[in-house]
């Protein structure tokens, strides 16, 4: 086994290095010629930077794949990972340590490359300044820190929960560099950055999972593990293909560059490699998996090893692409700093056609909406095929919530939310109130618990088992306490606008994305506590929930009132009206990007405050009516239950007063959940 692993690793490394060198030379990423008067980092940096980058990528991919294999693909031993899972975690820790060291080395090499100074002549102050104040250095530093956290988690224990935490941390660690470089500086970076992040994440899980699978191929239940990986690989293949096409389209800008530029040729080579690996994956599903189930364990090795060699060469191509210059239609043209800052050309005066017909697609929200709709409809279809029903109103509510999410983040209104505080506030209110109410009404957790099947192997944790573990975890029960949910919602609202965080988050695509996602999650958490029917924390009586809701409404109304009466423009502290350079932007976003055709900043801010105040009332009243209706229905159910108990007890000769007293005592000790079939999985769930 060790000899086969060494041979496979050597073949993968050789293919990666060969592809990297060839692509670097062909793409013009390295050039030993030194022009007079221009600084040069020297040949050591020019060749070491892509080599160390490839080493970091390979180590990261291995760490991701091995932790995913240990946590999600292999059968466990009760609450712990089994022996092969323990070995995979230890190997993941070693790979993560190499990953962290390589990321730190990249900080030094990148400084050398940016400043044009050989490594031996770099000062420590320059390296520290780059790592702490420049986004590219910060990304590498964060990646190194997360990789070290993977090292700690891989040795912190053998529980499946710790293994899952290590896998999620490793997947998060591959993302920071994706938010810098070509994608971050490209136009339409709402598409470029998110598509690159999805591409890197899916490719890491795909390639790393295959490498992890080869390390545990002697497991006695390897056939089931390979089948689970096959489903993961298919999903990763689709995501990697779609995100790669979108990212290439954004960077190439016009299709002829695909065959007329060096960068385009490298992209075509990646496409060919992707097609080859896709064909190999189809062969796995059609031929290899049945042979594995029939008891031929070696049927998987040769094809998987060849597939891994192709994927290793693809990693080399990807590293070379990151170092190669993208084709530019007019290299002498001076870039518009405002366009670079926003990622798109600033919109003109608003109108219905521009708000709805001039889209700004964001791949994260488009992917989330599409995946959410597809998974929900598959769950409903699975229930109906099994002879069970699912309320149409819940399906409509869920679909409406996701469509509204995609519309408010990807249509033309999203462009105006970048440049006008009033439109940003409308987007905030929709994402934090309207969208969560609709999503909560869909009861997605209840549907998932009823539609997901149990794994054939009882020692395997499937999606349903992980969902149950999260649902009943202490962390989620703490977050779903009504006062905690209310506090998260209110504190984040006031902290964002009055704490000086708005400008910083708007400046960075990742910060802006995190802000919008937080709006949805904070709203979902609060309204899930108030009107949700999914299982989780024991529900409070309706009067207490009404009190929490009134507190939330009062906090939002007070926020709108304070903002409406304020005479200070949020973040408007720029010395001139001209947009500042991007590297100076930390506060005052709307002062920097305010369009000339719009009203003054204070007027627009007051308009946004008025819209927030007025808009918050409508969802608040809807939730209030739902809570009152639920209270009435709970009382009716309780009265009907007491009447039935009294009727039975009178027939048995028990006094009415005693029965009524006992009935109310049982009611106070029980849980008047409005949808009891949602509290725990039904016994007729699919298997």
WOKA-V367486 format. One record per backbone hydrogen bond with DSSP energy under -0.5 kcal/mol. CO is the residue of the C=O (numbers start at 0). NH is the residue of the N-H. Records with the same first field share a line. If there is no record, write none. Layout:
CO=NH, NH
//
This chain:
0=4
1=5
2=6
3=7
4=8
5=9
6=10
7=11
8=12
9=13
10=14
11=15
12=16
13=17
14=18
15=19
16=20
17=21
18=22
19=23
20=24
21=25
22=26
23=27, 28, 29
24=27
32=34
34=37
41=45
42=46
43=47
44=48
45=49
46=50
47=51
48=52
49=53
50=54
51=55
52=56
53=57
54=58
55=59
56=60
57=61
58=62
59=63
60=64
61=65
62=66
63=67
64=68
65=69
66=70
67=71, 72
68=72, 73
74=81
76=79
78=159
79=76
81=85
82=86
83=87
84=88
85=89
86=90
87=91
88=92
89=93
90=94
91=95
92=96
93=97
94=98
95=99
96=100
97=101
98=102
99=103
100=104
101=105
102=106
103=107
104=108
105=109
106=110
107=111
108=112
109=113
110=114
111=115, 116
115=39
117=120
118=121
122=126
123=127
124=128
125=129
126=130
127=131
128=132
129=133
133=137
134=138
135=139
136=140
137=141
138=142
139=143
140=144
141=145
142=146
143=147
144=148
145=149
146=150
147=151
148=152
149=153
150=154
151=154
152=155
157=80
158=162
159=163
160=164
161=165
162=166
163=167
164=168
165=169
166=170
167=171
168=172
169=173
171=174, 175
174=177, 178
175=178
176=179
179=182
180=184
181=185
182=185
187=190, 191
188=192, 193
189=193, 362
190=194
191=195
192=196
193=197
194=198
195=199
196=200
197=201
198=202
199=203
200=204
201=205
202=206
203=207
204=208
205=209
206=210
207=211
208=212
209=213
210=214
211=215
212=215
213=216
215=218
218=221
220=224
221=225
222=226
223=227
224=228
225=229
226=230
227=231
228=232
229=233
230=234
231=235
232=236
233=237
234=238
235=239
236=240
237=241
238=242
239=243
240=244
241=245
242=246
243=247
244=248
245=249
246=250
247=251
248=252
251=253
253=256
254=257
255=258, 259
256=260, 263
260=264
261=265
262=266
263=267
264=268
265=269
266=270
267=271
268=272
269=273
270=274
271=275
272=276
273=277
274=278
275=279
276=280
277=281
278=282
279=283
280=284
281=285
282=286, 287
283=288
286=290
287=291
288=292
289=293
290=295
291=294
294=296
295=298
296=299
297=301
299=303
300=304
301=305
302=306
303=307
304=308
305=309
306=310
307=311
308=312
309=313
310=314
311=315
312=316
313=317
314=318
315=319
316=320
317=321
318=322
319=322, 323
329=332
334=336
335=339
336=340
337=341
338=342
342=187
350=354
351=355
352=356
353=357
354=412
356=358
360=362
361=365
362=366
363=367
364=368
365=369
366=370
367=371
368=372
369=373
370=374
371=375
372=376
373=377
374=378
375=379
376=380
377=381
378=382
379=383
380=384
381=385
382=387
383=386
390=394
391=395
392=396
393=397
394=398
395=399
396=400
397=401
398=402
399=403
400=404
401=405
402=406
403=407
404=408
405=409
406=410
409=359
410=413, 414
411=414, 415
412=416
413=417
414=417, 418
415=419
419=423
420=424
421=425
422=426
423=427
424=428
425=429
426=430
427=431
428=432, 433
429=434
432=436
433=437
434=438
435=439
436=440
437=441
438=441
439=442
442=446
443=447
444=448
445=449
446=450
447=451
449=685
455=457
456=459
458=75
459=461
461=465
462=466
463=467
464=468
465=469
466=470
467=471
469=472
472=476
473=477
474=478
475=479
477=480
480=484
481=485
482=486
483=487
484=488
485=489
486=490
487=491
488=492
489=493
490=494
491=495
492=496
493=497
494=498, 500
495=500, 501
500=504
501=505
502=506
503=507
507=511
508=512
509=513
510=514
511=515
512=516
513=517
514=518
515=519
516=520
517=521
518=522
519=523
520=524
521=525
522=526
523=527
524=528
525=529
526=530, 531
527=531
540=543, 544
541=545
542=546
543=547
544=548
545=549
546=550
547=551
548=552
549=553
550=554
551=555
552=556
553=557
554=558
555=559
556=560
557=561
558=562
559=563
560=564
561=565
566=568
568=571
570=572
580=583
581=584
583=585
587=591
588=591, 592
589=593
594=597
599=603
600=604
601=605
602=606
603=607
604=608
605=609
606=610
607=611
608=612
609=613
610=614
611=615
612=616
613=616, 617
614=617, 618
615=619
616=620
617=621
618=622
619=623
620=624
621=625
622=626
623=627
624=628
625=629
626=630
627=631
628=632
629=633
630=634
631=635
632=636
633=637
634=638
635=639
636=640
637=641
638=642
639=643
640=644
641=645
642=646
643=647
644=648
645=649
646=650
647=651
648=652, 653
649=652
654=658
655=659
656=660
657=661
658=662
659=663
660=664
661=665
662=666
663=667
664=668
665=669
670=672
674=677
675=678, 679
677=534
681=684
//
